[in-house]
Amino acid sequence: MRNLILAGAVVLSMQVSANELPGDPTRPTAYKTVVKTTQVAKRHFTLSYLMVGEKRRVAVVNGQQVVPGSRVDGARVLTITPDGVRLQVGNQRRTLLINKQTGFKKELSDRKRN
Protein backbone atom coordinates (compact mmCIF):
# COMPACT_ATOMS: atom_id res chain seq x y z
CA MET A 1 0.00 0.00 0.00
CA ARG A 2 2.84 2.31 0.90
CA ASN A 3 4.47 1.64 -2.50
CA LEU A 4 1.20 2.52 -4.27
CA ILE A 5 0.95 5.87 -2.47
CA LEU A 6 4.62 6.59 -3.18
CA ALA A 7 4.16 5.75 -6.87
CA GLY A 8 1.10 8.04 -7.05
CA ALA A 9 3.03 10.90 -5.47
CA VAL A 10 5.89 10.45 -7.95
CA VAL A 11 3.50 10.49 -10.92
CA LEU A 12 1.77 13.65 -9.67
CA SER A 13 5.07 15.43 -9.05
CA MET A 14 6.24 14.54 -12.57
CA GLN A 15 3.11 16.13 -14.10
CA VAL A 16 3.47 19.33 -12.09
CA SER A 17 7.15 19.71 -12.88
CA ALA A 18 6.55 19.00 -16.59
CA ASN A 19 4.10 21.91 -16.77
CA GLU A 20 6.66 24.26 -15.23
CA LEU A 21 9.43 23.40 -17.70
CA PRO A 22 9.80 25.54 -20.83
CA GLY A 23 8.93 23.82 -24.08
CA ASP A 24 12.35 24.48 -25.61
CA PRO A 25 15.31 24.56 -23.20
CA THR A 26 17.46 26.44 -25.76
CA ARG A 27 14.94 29.28 -26.11
CA PRO A 28 15.98 32.54 -24.40
CA THR A 29 14.02 33.40 -21.26
CA ALA A 30 12.95 36.79 -22.66
CA TYR A 31 11.50 35.19 -25.81
CA LYS A 32 7.89 36.12 -26.56
CA THR A 33 5.70 34.26 -28.97
CA VAL A 34 4.20 36.61 -31.52
CA VAL A 35 0.90 35.60 -33.03
CA LYS A 36 -0.02 37.54 -36.11
CA THR A 37 -3.69 38.12 -36.63
CA THR A 38 -5.07 39.52 -39.79
CA GLN A 39 -8.43 41.13 -39.99
CA VAL A 40 -10.17 41.90 -43.20
CA ALA A 41 -11.16 45.51 -43.08
CA LYS A 42 -14.88 45.81 -43.49
CA ARG A 43 -15.42 48.11 -46.39
CA HIS A 44 -17.84 50.97 -45.90
CA PHE A 45 -20.03 52.02 -48.79
CA THR A 46 -22.25 55.09 -48.87
CA LEU A 47 -24.99 55.56 -51.43
CA SER A 48 -25.70 59.26 -51.90
CA TYR A 49 -27.50 59.52 -55.25
CA LEU A 50 -29.79 57.41 -57.42
CA MET A 51 -31.11 58.20 -60.89
CA VAL A 52 -33.26 55.48 -62.40
CA GLY A 53 -34.98 55.59 -65.75
CA GLU A 54 -36.24 53.02 -68.22
CA LYS A 55 -32.94 53.01 -70.16
CA ARG A 56 -30.47 54.57 -67.76
CA ARG A 57 -29.51 53.71 -64.18
CA VAL A 58 -26.84 55.75 -62.40
CA ALA A 59 -25.79 55.94 -58.76
CA VAL A 60 -23.12 57.65 -56.71
CA VAL A 61 -21.38 55.30 -54.26
CA ASN A 62 -18.55 56.66 -52.09
CA GLY A 63 -18.52 59.80 -54.21
CA GLN A 64 -18.00 57.89 -57.48
CA GLN A 65 -20.56 57.70 -60.27
CA VAL A 66 -21.36 54.07 -61.09
CA VAL A 67 -23.52 52.07 -63.47
CA PRO A 68 -24.32 48.33 -63.41
CA GLY A 69 -21.12 46.38 -64.08
CA SER A 70 -18.71 49.08 -62.90
CA ARG A 71 -16.40 48.86 -59.86
CA VAL A 72 -16.09 51.06 -56.82
CA ASP A 73 -13.55 50.54 -54.00
CA GLY A 74 -13.08 46.85 -54.80
CA ALA A 75 -16.79 46.05 -55.19
CA ARG A 76 -18.68 45.33 -58.40
CA VAL A 77 -22.07 46.98 -59.00
CA LEU A 78 -24.58 44.25 -59.81
CA THR A 79 -27.85 46.18 -60.13
CA ILE A 80 -29.28 49.62 -59.55
CA THR A 81 -32.95 49.78 -58.55
CA PRO A 82 -35.20 52.68 -57.52
CA ASP A 83 -34.55 51.70 -53.90
CA GLY A 84 -30.81 51.12 -53.89
CA VAL A 85 -27.68 49.46 -55.27
CA ARG A 86 -26.69 45.79 -55.08
CA LEU A 87 -22.91 45.19 -54.75
CA GLN A 88 -20.69 42.12 -54.95
CA VAL A 89 -17.94 42.55 -52.33
CA GLY A 90 -15.58 39.58 -52.52
CA ASN A 91 -17.83 36.55 -52.16
CA GLN A 92 -20.61 38.50 -50.40
CA ARG A 93 -23.48 40.53 -51.78
CA ARG A 94 -24.55 43.75 -50.10
CA THR A 95 -27.48 46.04 -50.71
CA LEU A 96 -27.14 49.79 -50.21
CA LEU A 97 -30.43 51.60 -49.67
CA ILE A 98 -30.86 55.29 -50.34
CA ASN A 99 -31.11 57.33 -47.14
CA LYS A 100 -34.06 59.74 -47.46
CA GLN A 101 -32.40 62.29 -45.17
CA THR A 102 -28.91 62.42 -46.68
CA GLY A 103 -29.36 60.92 -50.16
CA PHE A 104 -31.07 62.06 -53.33
CA LYS A 105 -33.26 59.90 -55.57
CA LYS A 106 -34.59 60.80 -58.99
CA GLU A 107 -36.84 58.60 -61.09
CA LEU A 108 -36.91 59.50 -64.77
CA SER A 109 -39.36 58.76 -67.50
CA ASP A 110 -37.55 58.27 -70.80
CA ARG A 111 -40.78 58.66 -72.79
CA LYS A 112 -41.10 61.85 -74.79
CA ARG A 113 -44.05 64.02 -73.86
CA ASN A 114 -46.25 65.54 -76.59
HELIX and SHEET records of a PDB file:
HELIX    1   1 ARG A    2  GLU A   20  1                                  19    
SHEET    1   A 4 GLN A  64  VAL A  66  0                                        
SHEET    2   A 4 ARG A  57  VAL A  61 -1                                        
SHEET    3   A 4 LEU A  47  VAL A  52 -1                                        
SHEET    4   A 4 PHE A 104  GLU A 107  1                                        
SHEET    1   B 4 ARG A  71  VAL A  72  0                                        
SHEET    2   B 4 ALA A  75  ILE A  80 -1                                        
SHEET    3   B 4 GLY A  84  VAL A  89 -1                                        
SHEET    4   B 4 GLN A  92  LEU A  97 -1                                        
END                                                                             
